[in-house]
Amino acid sequence: MKWQPTVIPSSITLILTLSLLIWGSPFVAKFVRIPIPPVEIMLGSLFAYMGFVTDNQYFDIIAEIGFLYLMFLAGMEVDLKQITRSSKEVIQKSILFISLMAFFSITLGMMFRLNAITIISMPLISIGLLASLSKTYGKEQSWLKLAFIAGILGEVISIAALTIFDAASSTGFSIALIIKLGYLLLFILTVYIIYRFLHLLFWWFPEIKSILVPKIDTSDQDIRLAMALFFILIAVMYSLGLELALGAFIAGIAISAFFHHEKKLEEKISSIGFGFLVPLFFIHVGASFDLQSLMVEGVITGALLITTLMLLARVLAAVVLKNISGSRDAFLIALSLSMPLTLLVAVATIGYETEWIDILSYYQLILASIFEIIISMTVIKILNVKREEKL
């Protein structure tokens, strides 16, 4: 009987490839001296181009969960007590930073005659990658603390804008859009009421915390609680037809607000995310970008223009933060808030699916989101290395 080579199913090839990329990306990042997230994106794009990472519905689902988990981790980095105790100057300067950043973004976009969807995308702020920076450099960094305060305000506004944009793209500017906005406001109000109620409940009966998250835990009750809250809020947002990322983000804030003293819980949740789910999301982002599109005229130049304008708008706006923590920290804050990867990809996808932008603009926005991560994280790393050398 003649021997015939065994054909390996594409799903098995995908599983093996993803396993090797998750395990090997830190080594590649260390070798090329680039932060891990952009390395995972570039490897995902490269291996997709070579045919090792293919379209798969299960991969898409897990990558979506990875994105939501990244927002969950970002929410866990939020210290509500720190924000409420922040001085009026910090809050006012943060709001001024966001306002100026939006003004500069829109102005620069109109000056260079960019399309409406691109201009809408430029002021977006996402703090998802701040969780990665916090894990790398430590959450006690002064510039990271300020970045989270400004980023949270910007994130809420950005997600609200994305929700409106998503609803408008599917229902148009009609009564359905007003209903969805009503759902959003009602949800936020309900969350606030529940937060105030739980705050009083735990203050009067602190032993409830020990029941929910016991000190001696042999059944991982803390992880079960966190995952239950994570999926419950996602389910609520899904039932309301609102942005799922907001639910995941609020779930993380809830864990941080009521169980911030449980450091082991934070470490467990973070390990699951950065060790498995989040890398899959970054690899998926890279895989969604076709390397052959780099040969299309205008893709690279357009992406570089968008990247430059978004960075410039944030750096100019960060001048108002200089008096709070110095020029270097203000620059670091501007860079750390220049990576709205998830929201930028979401707007680009919605815009392309509704035919509000063409394929060229879609590729430009996706590539710009990747450029922003590579440039921002690399410069942040260089500045922090120089700071450590001085110390």
Order of alpha helices (4+ residues) and beta strands (2+ residues): alpha-alpha-alpha-alpha-alpha-alpha-alpha-alpha-alpha-alpha-alpha-alpha-alpha-alpha-alpha-alpha-alpha-alpha-alpha
